[in-house]
Structures are given as structure tokens and as C-alpha cells.
């Protein structure tokens, strides 16, 4: 990837460590619903993922508020494990999840250092699915201002969601870089890797949870952003 002139990043679980903050949120739910305390955290995460996907499009399209979606997810987790708490308890658990999850937001380890090294040496962009206000809020929370990016493509603003080539084309146009000179880094094989490859870009799969690779050889796989030198080598950027 020595010809890389631009690096595009996914946001959730690539720049922002969603798993870390979610685990804090789920522990808060377990504290309010003792019957869930005996359920392994990894199992709750899988069910939570299912619930996220179940109402994702409704949330993305504005048909379901963030709070209502959160309540639905908690209700779904309870139903999966044979619990039928009253609506007040479900609402309290959803609120506890939100507070704990938001209070423990952090960047993925190594992200800050990587961005600092890349800035000014290659063009940097973010391509993310989600509501505009929420995704911009995440960036601002960690001091990643839109003005610090060469391109910011948010699905609600662009009118297309990954892996649709249109959202990648939007970002590349803003960058002024041809697809072969850009690399996409993301945790989703379907949205980030296949989306980037389908748009003519190179792809780096951030596989922090050691999932089985769906198609070895189609993308470079990394387990994290540390050590920094290894990531820079993959991107064809010399260390400072």
C-alpha cells in the first residue's frame, strides 16, 4: 500500500471503542436485573448485537428515537432470557445502560497516536453509518473536529449507507483522491472491507475480536493499532 495518499476510517469500534463502553452498559443492566447477572457478558453482547441489527434501519431512518430503540433492545434481551420485567424496570435498565455506556466512552487504544502521525502526511477521512448528530457528537467528544478531517461522510447526510459505493465515492470526491490511492480501515467485513473493495480502494480489516476471516487475502488484517510502527508499515507511511 505504498501508494496510499488517503486513509479512511470507520467510526464505531474502529475509532471509538464501542465494545468497551457497551460492556459497562451491560454490567449496569445486570446490576438492575439480577436474573441476568449469571449470563456471561459475551452472551449478552451477542444478543445485544442481534437487537441492534433488528431496529437499526428504523433508528437510522428516524422512525425510532435513540431512547426508544434502547428500551426495545433491553426488552429483547430480557425476552431472550425468559424475563418479563415491567415497563418501568425496562426503562430504568435502558437509562442505566445509557449512563454507564456514555460515561465510559473512549477511543480504541492507539487511535490518537495513529491520527497524530498521519495528519499532514496523508489525507484523512471518516466514513460512518448513523444519525448525523450522534456521529458528529462522538467525534467532537474526543476532539476530532470535522475541520481536522479532509472528508467526513455520514450516511444520514450523504443519503447512502455502507457498503453502498455512493458513500465511499462521496468521501473520495471530498478528498480529491482516486480510489486506488486510498485505504479504508474498519471492523465490519461487509460494510467496510467489501464496501471499500467494491469501490476500488484497498482495505484493512480491524479484527480486534479474532473472528474467522471470511475471505483470506482480500484485505490486510490487523488486531489493533499497536504497535504503531506495524500499522504505518501496512499503510506505506514512514514513521516520524
PATOR-182993 format. One record per residue: residue number from 1; residue in three letters; x, y, z of N, C-alpha, C in turn. Coordinates in steps of 0.2 Angstrom, whole numbers, plus 5000, padded with zeros to 4 digits. Atoms other than C-alpha are relative to their C-alpha. Layout:
BEGIN
num, residu, n_xx, n_yy, n_zz, ca_xx, ca_yy, ca_zz, c_xx, c_yy, c_zz
NUM, ala, X, Y, Z, X, Y, Z, X, Y, Z
...
This chain:
BEGIN
num, residu, n_xx, n_yy, n_zz, ca_xx, ca_yy, ca_zz, c_xx, c_yy, c_zz
1, unk, 5004, 4994, 5000, 5000, 5000, 5000, 5004, 5006, 5000
2, unk, 4995, 4995, 5000, 5015, 5011, 4997, 4997, 5007, 4996
3, unk, 5003, 4995, 5004, 5004, 5022, 4985, 4995, 5004, 5004
4, unk, 5005, 4997, 4996, 4992, 5027, 4999, 5001, 5007, 5001
5, unk, 5000, 4993, 4999, 4988, 5045, 4999, 4994, 5002, 5004
6, unk, 5006, 4999, 4995, 4972, 5044, 5010, 4998, 4994, 5004
7, unk, 5002, 5005, 4996, 4966, 5034, 5024, 4993, 5002, 5003
8, unk, 5006, 4999, 4998, 4948, 5032, 5028, 4998, 4996, 5006
9, unk, 5001, 5004, 4994, 4942, 5026, 5045, 4992, 4999, 5001
10, unk, 5007, 5000, 4997, 4925, 5019, 5051, 5000, 5003, 5007
11, unk, 5001, 4997, 4994, 4919, 5026, 5067, 4999, 4995, 5006
12, unk, 5002, 5004, 4994, 4911, 5014, 5079, 5004, 4993, 5000
13, unk, 4995, 5006, 4999, 4923, 5000, 5085, 5006, 5000, 4995
14, unk, 4993, 4999, 5004, 4937, 5007, 5074, 5003, 5006, 5003
15, unk, 4997, 4995, 4996, 4940, 5024, 5081, 4997, 5000, 5007
16, unk, 5003, 5000, 4993, 4928, 5024, 5096, 4999, 4993, 5002
17, unk, 5000, 5007, 4997, 4929, 5008, 5107, 4993, 4999, 5002
18, unk, 5007, 5002, 4998, 4910, 5003, 5107, 5000, 4994, 5004
19, unk, 5001, 5006, 4996, 4913, 4986, 5114, 5002, 5002, 5008
20, unk, 4998, 4998, 4993, 4922, 4994, 5130, 4994, 5003, 5003
21, unk, 5006, 4996, 4997, 4908, 5006, 5133, 4994, 4996, 5001
22, unk, 5005, 5005, 5000, 4895, 4993, 5129, 5000, 4996, 5006
23, unk, 5000, 5005, 4994, 4901, 4981, 5142, 4999, 5003, 5007
24, unk, 5002, 4997, 4994, 4900, 4994, 5155, 4992, 5001, 5001
25, unk, 5007, 5000, 5000, 4882, 4997, 5150, 4996, 4994, 5002
26, unk, 5003, 5006, 4999, 4878, 4979, 5150, 5000, 4998, 5008
27, unk, 4999, 5001, 4992, 4885, 4977, 5168, 4995, 5004, 5004
28, unk, 5005, 4996, 4997, 4874, 4991, 5173, 4993, 4997, 5000
29, unk, 5006, 5003, 5001, 4859, 4982, 5166, 5000, 4993, 5005
30, unk, 4999, 5006, 4996, 4865, 4966, 5175, 4999, 5002, 5008
31, unk, 5001, 4997, 4993, 4865, 4976, 5192, 4993, 5001, 5001
32, unk, 5007, 4998, 4999, 4847, 4981, 5190, 4996, 4994, 4999
33, unk, 5004, 5006, 5002, 4841, 4964, 5183, 5004, 4994, 5003
34, unk, 4995, 5005, 4997, 4850, 4951, 5195, 4999, 4993, 4996
35, unk, 5001, 5006, 5004, 4842, 4937, 5184, 5005, 5000, 4994
36, unk, 4995, 5000, 5006, 4854, 4942, 5170, 5007, 5000, 5002
37, unk, 4993, 5000, 4997, 4869, 4943, 5182, 5004, 4993, 4998
38, unk, 4996, 5006, 5001, 4873, 4925, 5179, 5001, 4998, 4992
39, unk, 4998, 5000, 5007, 4873, 4927, 5160, 5006, 5002, 4998
40, unk, 4994, 4997, 5002, 4890, 4928, 5153, 5000, 5006, 4996
41, unk, 5000, 4994, 5004, 4894, 4945, 5146, 5001, 5000, 4993
42, unk, 5000, 5001, 5007, 4899, 4939, 5130, 4994, 4997, 4996
43, unk, 5007, 5003, 5002, 4882, 4930, 5128, 4995, 5006, 4999
44, unk, 5005, 4994, 5000, 4873, 4947, 5132, 5002, 5004, 4994
45, unk, 4998, 4996, 5006, 4884, 4956, 5119, 4997, 4997, 4993
46, unk, 5003, 5003, 5007, 4878, 4943, 5105, 4993, 5002, 5000
47, unk, 5007, 4998, 5000, 4860, 4946, 5110, 4999, 5007, 4998
48, unk, 5000, 4992, 5002, 4863, 4965, 5110, 5001, 5001, 4993
49, unk, 4999, 4999, 5007, 4870, 4964, 5093, 4994, 4998, 4996
50, unk, 5006, 5002, 5003, 4855, 4955, 5087, 4995, 5005, 5000
51, unk, 5005, 4995, 4999, 4844, 4968, 5094, 5002, 5007, 4997
52, unk, 4997, 4994, 5003, 4855, 4982, 5087, 4998, 4999, 4992
53, unk, 5001, 5001, 5008, 4853, 4975, 5069, 4992, 5000, 4999
54, unk, 5007, 5000, 5001, 4834, 4972, 5072, 4997, 5007, 4999
55, unk, 5003, 4994, 5001, 4830, 4990, 5074, 5005, 5006, 4997
56, unk, 4995, 4995, 5003, 4845, 4998, 5065, 4997, 5004, 4995
57, unk, 5003, 4996, 5005, 4836, 5004, 5050, 4995, 5005, 5002
58, unk, 5005, 4996, 4998, 4822, 5011, 5059, 5003, 5006, 5004
59, unk, 4996, 4995, 4997, 4834, 5021, 5070, 5003, 5004, 4995
60, unk, 4996, 4996, 5005, 4844, 5026, 5055, 4996, 5005, 4996
61, unk, 5004, 4996, 5004, 4829, 5032, 5046, 4996, 5005, 5004
62, unk, 5004, 4995, 4996, 4822, 5042, 5061, 4994, 4998, 5002
63, unk, 5007, 5003, 4998, 4807, 5031, 5064, 5000, 4998, 5007
64, unk, 5000, 5002, 4993, 4813, 5026, 5081, 5006, 5004, 5003
65, unk, 4995, 4996, 4997, 4822, 5038, 5093, 5005, 4995, 5004
66, unk, 4995, 5003, 4996, 4838, 5033, 5102, 4998, 4996, 5006
67, unk, 5002, 5002, 4994, 4830, 5031, 5118, 4995, 4994, 4999
68, unk, 5005, 5006, 5002, 4815, 5020, 5111, 5004, 4994, 4998
69, unk, 4997, 5006, 5003, 4827, 5009, 5102, 5004, 4997, 5006
70, unk, 4997, 5003, 4994, 4837, 5007, 5118, 4996, 4996, 5004
71, unk, 5005, 5003, 4996, 4822, 5002, 5128, 4998, 4993, 4996
72, unk, 5002, 5006, 5003, 4817, 4989, 5114, 5006, 4995, 5000
73, unk, 4994, 5004, 4999, 4835, 4982, 5115, 5000, 4996, 5006
74, unk, 5000, 5003, 4994, 4834, 4979, 5133, 4994, 4995, 5001
75, unk, 5006, 5004, 4999, 4816, 4972, 5132, 5002, 4993, 4996
76, unk, 4998, 5006, 5004, 4823, 4960, 5118, 5004, 4995, 5004
77, unk, 4995, 5004, 4996, 4837, 4954, 5129, 4996, 4997, 5006
78, unk, 5004, 5003, 4995, 4825, 4951, 5143, 4996, 4994, 4998
79, unk, 5004, 5005, 5003, 4813, 4941, 5132, 5004, 4994, 4998
80, unk, 4995, 5005, 5002, 4828, 4931, 5125, 5001, 4995, 5006
81, unk, 4998, 5004, 4994, 4832, 4925, 5143, 4994, 4999, 5005
82, unk, 5006, 5002, 4996, 4814, 4922, 5149, 4998, 5005, 5005
83, unk, 5002, 4995, 4995, 4812, 4938, 5159, 4994, 5004, 4997
84, unk, 5006, 4995, 5002, 4796, 4949, 5159, 5000, 5005, 5005
85, unk, 5001, 4995, 4995, 4800, 4964, 5169, 4995, 5005, 4998
86, unk, 5005, 4995, 5001, 4788, 4978, 5170, 5003, 5006, 4996
87, unk, 4997, 4995, 5004, 4790, 4993, 5158, 5004, 5005, 5004
88, unk, 4996, 4995, 4996, 4796, 5004, 5172, 5007, 4997, 5001
89, unk, 4994, 5003, 4999, 4810, 4992, 5176, 5004, 5000, 4993
90, unk, 4997, 5000, 5007, 4814, 4990, 5157, 5003, 5007, 4999
91, unk, 4998, 4993, 5001, 4815, 5009, 5156, 5006, 5002, 5004
92, unk, 4995, 4999, 4995, 4826, 5010, 5171, 5007, 4997, 4998
93, unk, 4994, 5004, 5003, 4838, 4997, 5164, 5003, 5003, 4994
94, unk, 4998, 4997, 5006, 4839, 5006, 5147, 5004, 5007, 5002
95, unk, 4997, 4993, 4998, 4843, 5023, 5156, 5007, 4998, 5004
96, unk, 4994, 5002, 4997, 4856, 5014, 5167, 5006, 4998, 4995
97, unk, 4995, 5002, 5006, 4864, 5006, 5151, 5003, 5007, 4997
98, unk, 4997, 4994, 5003, 4865, 5023, 5143, 5005, 5004, 5004
99, unk, 4995, 4996, 4995, 4873, 5032, 5158, 5007, 4997, 5000
100, unk, 4994, 5003, 4999, 4886, 5019, 5160, 5004, 4999, 4993
101, unk, 4997, 5000, 5006, 4889, 5017, 5142, 5004, 5006, 4997
102, unk, 4998, 4994, 5001, 4891, 5035, 5139, 5006, 5003, 5004
103, unk, 4995, 4998, 4995, 4902, 5038, 5154, 5006, 4996, 4999
104, unk, 4994, 5004, 5001, 4914, 5025, 5149, 5002, 5000, 4992
105, unk, 4997, 4999, 5007, 4917, 5031, 5131, 5007, 5001, 4999
106, unk, 4993, 4999, 5002, 4934, 5030, 5124, 5002, 4998, 4993
107, unk, 4997, 5002, 5006, 4945, 5029, 5109, 5003, 4993, 5000
108, unk, 4997, 5007, 5000, 4951, 5012, 5103, 5008, 5002, 5001
109, unk, 4993, 4999, 4998, 4969, 5011, 5110, 5004, 5000, 4994
110, unk, 4995, 4999, 5006, 4982, 5018, 5098, 4997, 5005, 4995
111, unk, 5003, 4996, 5005, 4970, 5028, 5088, 5003, 5007, 5000
112, unk, 4997, 4993, 4999, 4976, 5045, 5095, 5007, 5001, 4997
113, unk, 4993, 5000, 5002, 4994, 5041, 5091, 5000, 5000, 4992
114, unk, 5000, 5001, 5008, 4990, 5035, 5073, 4997, 5006, 4997
115, unk, 5002, 4994, 5003, 4980, 5050, 5069, 5005, 5006, 5000
116, unk, 4995, 4994, 5000, 4993, 5062, 5075, 5006, 4999, 4995
117, unk, 4995, 5002, 5005, 5006, 5053, 5064, 4998, 5001, 4993
118, unk, 5003, 4999, 5007, 4995, 5053, 5049, 4998, 5007, 4998
119, unk, 5002, 4994, 5001, 4989, 5070, 5050, 5005, 5005, 4997
120, unk, 4995, 4996, 5004, 4998, 5081, 5037, 5004, 4996, 4996
121, unk, 4996, 5005, 5004, 5006, 5066, 5029, 4996, 4997, 4995
122, unk, 5005, 5003, 5004, 4991, 5058, 5021, 4993, 5004, 5001
123, unk, 5007, 4997, 4999, 4973, 5064, 5019, 4996, 4995, 5004
124, unk, 5004, 5004, 4996, 4961, 5058, 5032, 4993, 5001, 5000
125, unk, 5007, 4999, 5000, 4943, 5054, 5032, 4997, 4995, 5004
126, unk, 5004, 5004, 4997, 4929, 5046, 5041, 4994, 4998, 4996
127, unk, 5006, 5002, 5004, 4915, 5036, 5033, 4996, 4996, 5005
128, unk, 5004, 5004, 4995, 4901, 5030, 5045, 4993, 5000, 4999
129, unk, 5008, 5000, 5000, 4883, 5025, 5046, 4998, 5002, 5006
130, unk, 5003, 4998, 4994, 4872, 5033, 5058, 4997, 5007, 4999
131, unk, 5003, 4993, 4999, 4862, 5049, 5063, 5006, 5005, 5000
132, unk, 4995, 4994, 5001, 4872, 5065, 5059, 5002, 5002, 5007
133, unk, 4998, 4997, 4993, 4871, 5072, 5077, 5003, 4996, 5004
134, unk, 4996, 5005, 4995, 4876, 5056, 5086, 5007, 4999, 4998
135, unk, 4993, 5001, 5002, 4891, 5053, 5075, 5004, 5006, 5001
136, unk, 4996, 4994, 4999, 4897, 5071, 5075, 5002, 5001, 5007
137, unk, 4999, 4999, 4993, 4895, 5071, 5094, 5005, 4995, 5002
138, unk, 4995, 5004, 4998, 4906, 5056, 5096, 5007, 5003, 4998
139, unk, 4993, 4997, 5002, 4920, 5064, 5086, 5002, 5006, 5004
140, unk, 4999, 4994, 4996, 4918, 5080, 5095, 5002, 4999, 5007
141, unk, 4998, 5002, 4993, 4919, 5072, 5112, 5007, 4998, 5001
142, unk, 4993, 5002, 4999, 4936, 5066, 5108, 5005, 5005, 4996
143, unk, 4996, 4994, 5003, 4942, 5082, 5100, 5002, 4999, 4993
144, unk, 4999, 5001, 5007, 4941, 5075, 5082, 4995, 5005, 4996
145, unk, 5005, 4995, 5003, 4934, 5091, 5074, 4999, 4998, 4992
146, unk, 5000, 5001, 5008, 4927, 5090, 5056, 5005, 5004, 4996
147, unk, 4995, 4996, 5003, 4939, 5104, 5052, 5007, 4996, 5000
148, unk, 4994, 5003, 5000, 4953, 5092, 5056, 5000, 4994, 4995
149, unk, 5001, 5006, 5004, 4947, 5079, 5044, 5000, 5003, 4992
150, unk, 5000, 4998, 5007, 4949, 5080, 5025, 4994, 4998, 4997
151, unk, 5007, 5002, 5003, 4932, 5071, 5022, 4997, 4997, 5006
152, unk, 5004, 5004, 4996, 4918, 5066, 5033, 4993, 4998, 4997
153, unk, 5006, 5003, 5003, 4904, 5055, 5026, 4996, 4997, 5005
154, unk, 5004, 5004, 4996, 4890, 5051, 5037, 4993, 4999, 4996
155, unk, 5005, 5002, 5004, 4876, 5041, 5030, 4994, 5004, 5000
156, unk, 5006, 4996, 5000, 4861, 5052, 5035, 5001, 5006, 4996
157, unk, 4998, 4994, 5004, 4870, 5067, 5027, 5001, 4998, 4993
158, unk, 4999, 5002, 5007, 4875, 5058, 5011, 4994, 4997, 4997
159, unk, 5006, 5003, 5003, 4859, 5048, 5009, 5002, 4993, 4997
160, unk, 4998, 5006, 5002, 4868, 5032, 5007, 5004, 4997, 5006
161, unk, 4997, 5003, 4995, 4874, 5019, 5019, 5005, 4995, 4998
162, unk, 4995, 5006, 5001, 4890, 5007, 5019, 4996, 4994, 5000
163, unk, 4994, 5000, 5005, 4893, 4996, 5009, 4998, 5003, 4993
164, unk, 5002, 4996, 5006, 4884, 5007, 4996, 5006, 5004, 4997
165, unk, 4994, 4997, 5003, 4898, 5013, 4984, 4999, 5008, 5000
166, unk, 5001, 4993, 5001, 4890, 5030, 4984, 5003, 5004, 5006
167, unk, 4998, 4996, 4994, 4895, 5035, 5002, 5008, 5000, 5000
168, unk, 4993, 5000, 5001, 4913, 5030, 4998, 5002, 5005, 4994
169, unk, 4998, 4995, 5005, 4913, 5040, 4982, 4999, 5007, 5002
170, unk, 5000, 4993, 4997, 4907, 5055, 4992, 5006, 5002, 5003
171, unk, 4994, 4998, 4996, 4922, 5054, 5003, 5006, 5001, 4996
172, unk, 4994, 5000, 5005, 4934, 5051, 4989, 5000, 5007, 4996
173, unk, 5001, 4994, 5003, 4927, 5066, 4980, 5003, 5006, 5004
174, unk, 4997, 4995, 4996, 4930, 5077, 4995, 5007, 5000, 5001
175, unk, 4993, 5001, 4999, 4947, 5070, 4997, 5004, 5002, 4994
176, unk, 4997, 4999, 5006, 4951, 5073, 4979, 5006, 4995, 4998
177, unk, 4995, 5005, 5001, 4960, 5056, 4978, 4996, 4994, 4996
178, unk, 5003, 5005, 5004, 4957, 5042, 4966, 4999, 4993, 5004
179, unk, 5001, 5006, 4995, 4951, 5025, 4974, 5006, 4996, 5001
180, unk, 4994, 5005, 4999, 4967, 5015, 4971, 5005, 5004, 5005
181, unk, 4996, 4996, 4996, 4976, 5029, 4981, 4998, 5000, 5007
182, unk, 5003, 4999, 4994, 4965, 5027, 4996, 4999, 4993, 5004
183, unk, 5001, 5006, 4996, 4964, 5014, 5010, 4995, 5001, 5006
184, unk, 5005, 5000, 4995, 4949, 5010, 5021, 5001, 4996, 5006
185, unk, 4999, 5004, 4994, 4951, 5004, 5039, 4993, 4999, 5004
186, unk, 5006, 5001, 4996, 4936, 4996, 5048, 4999, 4994, 5003
187, unk, 5000, 5007, 4996, 4930, 4982, 5059, 4994, 4996, 4997
188, unk, 5005, 5004, 5003, 4915, 4977, 5048, 5002, 4997, 4993
189, unk, 4998, 5003, 5007, 4919, 4965, 5034, 4996, 5002, 4995
190, unk, 5005, 4998, 5005, 4903, 4968, 5025, 5000, 5007, 4998
191, unk, 5001, 4993, 5001, 4902, 4987, 5027, 5006, 5003, 4998
192, unk, 4994, 4997, 5001, 4920, 4992, 5027, 5005, 4997, 4995
193, unk, 4996, 5003, 5004, 4930, 4979, 5019, 4997, 4999, 4993
194, unk, 5004, 5001, 5006, 4918, 4974, 5005, 4998, 5006, 4997
195, unk, 5002, 4994, 5003, 4912, 4991, 5003, 5006, 5004, 4997
196, unk, 4995, 4997, 5003, 4929, 4998, 5000, 5003, 4997, 4994
197, unk, 4997, 5004, 5005, 4935, 4984, 4989, 4995, 5001, 4994
198, unk, 5005, 4999, 5005, 4919, 4987, 4979, 5000, 5007, 4997
199, unk, 5000, 4993, 5002, 4923, 5005, 4977, 5007, 5001, 4997
200, unk, 4993, 5000, 5004, 4941, 5001, 4970, 5005, 5002, 5005
201, unk, 4995, 4998, 4995, 4950, 5005, 4987, 5003, 4994, 5003
202, unk, 4997, 5006, 4996, 4962, 4994, 4997, 4996, 5000, 5007
203, unk, 5004, 5001, 4993, 4955, 4988, 5014, 5005, 4997, 5005
204, unk, 4997, 5003, 4994, 4962, 4985, 5031, 4995, 4998, 5005
205, unk, 5005, 5002, 4996, 4951, 4974, 5042, 5003, 5000, 5007
206, unk, 4998, 4999, 4993, 4952, 4979, 5060, 4996, 4994, 5004
207, unk, 5003, 5006, 4997, 4949, 4962, 5069, 5002, 4999, 5007
208, unk, 4997, 5000, 4993, 4951, 4965, 5087, 4997, 4994, 5004
209, unk, 5003, 5005, 4997, 4940, 4951, 5092, 5001, 4993, 4997
210, unk, 4997, 5007, 5003, 4949, 4937, 5082, 4994, 4996, 4997
211, unk, 5005, 5004, 5004, 4934, 4932, 5071, 5004, 4997, 4994
212, unk, 4997, 5004, 5006, 4937, 4920, 5057, 4999, 5004, 4994
213, unk, 5000, 4996, 5006, 4942, 4929, 5041, 4995, 4997, 4995
214, unk, 5004, 5003, 5005, 4928, 4927, 5028, 5003, 4998, 4994
215, unk, 4997, 5001, 5006, 4940, 4928, 5014, 5007, 5002, 5000
216, unk, 4993, 4998, 4999, 4959, 4927, 5017, 5003, 5003, 4994
217, unk, 4996, 4997, 5006, 4969, 4938, 5005, 4996, 5006, 4997
218, unk, 5003, 4994, 5003, 4956, 4951, 5001, 5001, 5006, 5003
219, unk, 4998, 4994, 4997, 4961, 4963, 5014, 5006, 4998, 5005
220, unk, 4995, 5001, 4995, 4976, 4965, 5026, 4996, 5000, 5007
221, unk, 5004, 5001, 4993, 4970, 4960, 5044, 5005, 5002, 5005
222, unk, 4996, 4998, 4994, 4976, 4969, 5060, 4996, 4999, 5006
223, unk, 5004, 5002, 4994, 4971, 4965, 5078, 5000, 5007, 5004
224, unk, 5000, 4994, 4996, 4974, 4983, 5084, 5004, 5005, 4997
225, unk, 4996, 4994, 5003, 4983, 5000, 5081, 5007, 5000, 5004
226, unk, 4993, 5000, 4996, 4998, 4995, 5092, 5003, 4993, 4998
227, unk, 4995, 4994, 5000, 5012, 4994, 5089, 4999, 5004, 4994
228, unk, 5002, 4995, 5005, 5010, 5009, 5079, 5004, 4999, 4993
229, unk, 4996, 5000, 5005, 5025, 5006, 5068, 4998, 4994, 4995
230, unk, 5002, 5005, 5004, 5017, 4990, 5061, 4994, 5002, 4996
231, unk, 5006, 4997, 5003, 5001, 4999, 5056, 5003, 5005, 4994
232, unk, 4998, 4995, 5005, 5011, 5013, 5047, 5004, 4996, 4994
233, unk, 4997, 5004, 5005, 5021, 5000, 5038, 4995, 4997, 4995
234, unk, 5005, 5003, 5004, 5005, 4992, 5031, 4997, 5006, 4996
235, unk, 5003, 4995, 5004, 4999, 5009, 5026, 5005, 5003, 4995
236, unk, 4994, 4997, 5005, 5016, 5013, 5017, 5002, 5007, 5003
237, unk, 4998, 4993, 4997, 5019, 5028, 5029, 5006, 4999, 5004
238, unk, 4994, 5001, 4996, 5036, 5030, 5036, 4999, 5003, 5007
239, unk, 5001, 4997, 4993, 5037, 5033, 5055, 5004, 5007, 5000
240, unk, 4997, 4994, 5000, 5042, 5050, 5060, 5007, 4999, 5003
